[in-house]
Amino acid sequence: MASIIEIEKYGPSSVLTYKTHSIATPKSGEVQIKHLAIGVNYHDVYVRSGLYKTLKLPGIPGCEASGIIEKIGKNVDGFEEGERVTYLTREYGAYSTHINIEAEKVLKLPATLEDELVATNFLRAMTVEMLINRITLVDSSKTILVTAASGGVGRLLCQWASSMGVKVIGSVGSQEKIPETKLNGCFETFVSNDKEFSKKILEITDGKGVDIVFDSVGNDTFESSLTSLAHCGYLINFGQSSGPVKPILMTTLAEKSLSISRPILFHYFGTRRNYEKMASSVFKAFEDNVIKVSDFLPFSLKDASSAHDTLESRKGGGSIYLIP
């Protein structure tokens, strides 16, 4: 038997229900993983609340975890029982003690990386890898704006970009969060609801604006993000913590020849080759301390609701995980 967290209906953290569940023998092409650490992300909150209706109910949430292979199905090559592995999946199911999953989604873990590190930050780091390396050119000639710069993805994005010599400007929800962003590579940070926000961005960029905005906030920051862009600038919206972005007229973009994209990580590593290439880049960034993470904050699997409450209170530090 396995222990799981199941959602039967969308709602607050209390809908996360702890249950026991039988687990079958892995099918052909699958491996069975015993989880050691399970990542908790804001994506999980969106799924639980119903903002993202991407999990068929009743269902087991969770997109990432690390663990060891316990069983191997037929027609699986390259893996052995007892190996440490990790994975990302858009089919969910990580909030459990065990999972049967296609071997194509599973990656071997370097011996140098802890289970907790990968489980808590692999999805975030892969998102950053996509944003920096896969969408538009990001290099030392660029000045970028990162909204929610103190958040789970934001802090990693600032770290990775600044390590490349990129000039990073951050925006945060309160003054108290500014010092942390400076430690993560921002040369300047502003509070996002400042009425003079866009004016200040123009002032520190000599009236030009930024080349790229990485916006994970959505509705509340979208207008100021657009205003902050230089001519031929690029707005990359990869989240909507404040709600969905309203429709925009093409003529608005034409005013400064702006570009906008809404990337989805799973589309960018659609093949095993891309998946491995991006993961290799992320593992190296971890090993080289290009990206550094906050102190780990573990919760028992049965206390998943408390983990979500902590994450939503903005007190989780970006490294919350569940222990099966």
C-alpha positions in Angstrom: 0.0 0.0 0.0 1.0 3.6 -0.6 0.0 6.7 1.2 -1.3 9.6 -0.9 -2.7 13.1 -0.8 -5.9 13.3 -2.8 -8.0 16.2 -4.0 -11.7 15.4 -4.5 -12.8 19.0 -5.1 -11.1 22.4 -5.6 -10.8 24.7 -2.6 -8.6 25.7 0.3 -5.7 23.6 1.7 -8.2 21.5 3.7 -9.2 19.7 0.5 -5.9 17.9 0.6 -6.9 14.6 2.1 -4.4 11.9 3.4 -5.4 8.4 2.3 -3.9 4.9 1.7 -3.9 3.6 -1.8 -2.9 0.4 -3.5 -0.1 0.6 -5.9 0.2 -1.8 -8.9 3.2 -3.4 -10.5 4.8 -1.0 -13.0 3.6 -1.4 -16.5 5.9 -1.9 -19.6 8.0 1.2 -19.9 7.5 2.3 -16.3 9.5 2.3 -13.1 8.3 2.4 -9.6 9.9 5.1 -7.4 9.8 5.2 -3.6 9.8 8.9 -2.8 12.3 10.5 -0.4 11.4 14.1 -0.9 8.4 15.7 -2.7 8.5 19.3 -4.0 5.8 21.8 -3.1 5.2 24.6 -5.6 2.8 27.4 -6.3 1.7 25.4 -9.3 0.3 22.9 -6.8 -1.7 25.7 -5.1 -3.2 26.8 -8.4 -4.2 23.2 -9.1 -5.7 22.7 -5.6 -7.6 25.9 -5.8 -9.0 25.3 -9.3 -7.2 28.2 -10.9 -5.5 25.5 -13.1 -8.0 22.8 -13.9 -5.3 20.5 -15.2 -5.7 17.6 -12.6 -8.6 15.3 -13.2 -10.5 14.9 -9.9 -10.3 13.0 -7.8 -6.6 13.1 -8.2 -3.1 13.2 -6.7 -1.4 16.5 -7.1 2.4 17.2 -7.4 4.7 17.6 -10.3 8.1 16.7 -8.9 9.9 14.5 -6.4 13.1 12.6 -5.9 13.6 9.0 -4.6 14.9 5.6 -5.4 13.8 3.1 -8.0 12.2 0.1 -6.3 10.8 -1.8 -9.3 11.3 -1.8 -13.0 8.8 -2.7 -15.6 9.4 -4.5 -18.9 11.1 -2.8 -21.8 13.0 -0.3 -19.6 16.7 0.1 -20.2 19.3 2.3 -18.5 17.9 2.1 -14.9 18.6 -0.2 -12.0 16.8 -0.9 -8.7 18.2 1.3 -5.9 19.3 4.2 -8.1 18.6 7.7 -7.0 16.4 9.6 -9.5 14.2 12.6 -9.9 11.4 13.6 -12.4 9.0 16.3 -13.6 5.6 15.3 -14.8 2.5 17.2 -16.1 0.4 14.1 -15.2 0.8 14.8 -11.5 0.9 12.1 -8.8 3.9 13.2 -6.8 2.1 13.7 -3.4 2.5 10.0 -2.6 4.9 7.6 -1.0 5.3 5.8 -4.3 4.7 6.4 -8.0 4.7 4.3 -11.2 5.9 6.6 -13.9 7.2 6.3 -17.5 10.9 5.9 -17.5 11.2 8.6 -20.2 10.3 11.1 -17.5 12.9 9.9 -15.0 16.4 11.3 -14.6 19.4 9.9 -12.7 20.6 12.2 -9.9 24.2 13.2 -9.6 25.8 11.9 -6.4 26.7 15.5 -5.5 23.1 16.7 -5.2 20.8 16.1 -2.2 17.3 14.7 -2.6 15.9 17.8 -0.8 17.7 20.2 -3.1 16.4 18.7 -6.3 12.9 17.9 -5.0 12.3 21.5 -3.9 14.0 23.4 -6.7 14.2 21.3 -9.9 11.0 22.5 -11.4 11.9 26.1 -10.5 15.4 25.8 -11.9 14.2 24.1 -15.1 11.8 27.0 -15.5 14.7 29.5 -15.1 16.8 27.5 -17.6 13.9 27.8 -20.1 13.5 31.5 -19.5 17.2 32.3 -19.8 18.3 29.9 -22.6 15.3 28.9 -24.7 13.0 31.9 -25.4 15.1 35.0 -26.4 18.7 36.0 -26.2 19.8 36.8 -22.6 23.4 37.9 -22.2 25.6 40.5 -20.5 24.4 43.2 -22.9 20.9 43.0 -21.5 19.1 44.8 -18.7 16.1 42.7 -17.4 13.3 43.3 -14.9 12.2 40.3 -12.7 8.9 40.7 -11.0 8.4 38.8 -7.7 12.2 38.8 -7.4 12.1 37.3 -3.9 9.9 34.4 -4.9 10.8 30.8 -5.5 11.5 31.2 -9.2 12.4 34.9 -9.0 15.4 34.5 -6.7 16.9 31.7 -8.8 16.3 33.7 -12.0 18.1 36.7 -10.5 21.0 34.6 -9.4 21.5 32.8 -12.7 21.1 35.9 -14.8 23.5 38.0 -12.7 26.1 35.3 -12.8 26.0 35.8 -16.6 26.7 39.5 -16.2 23.1 40.5 -16.9 22.0 43.7 -15.2 19.0 42.7 -13.1 16.3 45.0 -11.7 13.9 43.4 -9.3 10.4 44.2 -8.2 8.8 42.9 -4.9 5.7 43.4 -2.9 7.1 45.2 0.0 10.2 47.1 1.2 11.1 44.3 3.6 12.0 42.0 0.7 14.4 44.4 -1.0 17.6 43.5 0.9 17.2 39.8 0.0 17.0 40.6 -3.7 20.3 42.5 -3.6 21.9 39.3 -2.2 20.5 37.4 -5.2 22.0 39.7 -7.8 19.7 42.7 -8.3 21.5 46.0 -8.7 18.3 47.8 -8.0 14.9 46.8 -6.6 11.6 48.6 -6.4 8.2 47.9 -4.8 5.8 46.9 -7.5 2.8 49.0 -6.4 4.9 52.2 -6.3 3.1 54.8 -8.4 6.4 56.0 -9.7 7.5 52.4 -10.6 7.8 52.8 -14.4 9.3 56.3 -14.1 12.0 54.9 -11.8 12.8 52.1 -14.3 13.3 54.7 -17.0 15.5 56.8 -14.8 17.9 54.0 -14.0 18.1 52.9 -17.6 18.8 56.4 -19.0 15.3 56.7 -20.4 15.6 53.5 -22.5 13.7 51.0 -20.4 14.6 47.3 -19.9 15.2 44.8 -22.7 13.3 41.9 -21.1 10.7 41.6 -18.4 10.2 38.3 -16.7 6.7 38.6 -15.2 5.2 35.9 -13.0 2.7 38.1 -11.2 0.3 38.7 -14.0 -2.6 41.0 -13.7 -1.2 43.4 -11.1 2.1 44.1 -12.8 1.4 43.5 -16.4 0.7 47.1 -17.3 3.8 48.5 -15.5 5.9 45.7 -17.1 4.9 46.8 -20.6 5.5 50.4 -19.8 9.0 49.5 -18.4 10.1 47.9 -21.7 12.5 49.5 -24.2 11.7 49.7 -27.9 11.8 46.2 -29.3 11.6 44.8 -25.8 10.3 41.4 -24.8 7.8 40.6 -22.1 7.8 37.0 -20.9 4.8 36.2 -18.7 5.3 32.8 -17.0 2.8 33.0 -14.1 -0.3 34.8 -12.7 -0.1 34.9 -8.9 -2.3 38.0 -8.9 -4.7 36.7 -11.5 -4.9 36.2 -15.3 -3.7 38.9 -17.6 -6.5 40.8 -19.5 -6.5 40.8 -23.3 -4.2 43.2 -25.0 -4.5 45.0 -28.3 -1.9 44.4 -31.0 -1.7 48.2 -31.5 -0.4 48.5 -27.9 2.5 46.3 -28.8 3.1 48.2 -32.0 3.7 51.4 -30.1 7.2 50.2 -29.2 7.5 47.1 -31.4 7.1 44.9 -28.3 6.9 41.1 -28.2 5.1 38.9 -25.6 5.2 35.2 -24.9 3.6 32.9 -22.4 5.9 29.9 -22.2 5.0 26.5 -20.7 7.9 24.5 -19.4 6.7 21.1 -20.5 6.4 22.3 -24.1 10.1 23.3 -24.1 11.4 19.9 -23.1 9.0 18.0 -25.2 11.6 15.4 -26.2 13.9 13.2 -24.1 16.9 14.9 -25.7 15.7 18.4 -24.7 14.7 17.2 -21.2 18.2 15.7 -20.6 20.0 18.8 -22.0 18.0 21.2 -19.9 18.4 19.0 -16.8 22.2 18.7 -17.3 22.4 22.5 -17.4 20.4 22.8 -14.2 22.4 20.1 -12.4 25.6 22.0 -13.3 24.1 25.2 -12.1 23.4 23.5 -8.7 26.9 22.0 -8.5 28.6 25.2 -9.4 26.6 27.2 -6.9 25.3 29.5 -9.7 21.9 29.1 -8.0 21.6 28.8 -4.2 18.5 27.9 -2.3 17.1 28.8 1.0 17.0 26.6 4.1 14.9 23.5 3.6 11.5 23.3 5.3 10.1 19.8 5.6 6.6 18.7 6.3 5.2 15.2 6.7 3.1 14.1 3.7 0.0 13.9 5.9 0.6 17.6 6.7 0.5 18.7 3.1 -2.2 21.3 3.9 0.1 23.0 6.4 2.8 23.0 3.8 0.4 24.8 1.4 -0.6 27.3 4.1 3.0 28.1 4.8 3.7 28.6 1.1 0.7 30.9 0.6 1.7 32.9 3.6 5.0 33.7 1.8 7.0 32.4 4.8 8.3 29.2 3.1 11.5 30.5 1.8 11.2 28.7 -1.5 12.3 25.2 -0.3 9.3 23.5 1.2 9.0 19.8 0.7 7.1 16.8 1.9 8.6 13.7 3.6 6.7 10.5 2.7 
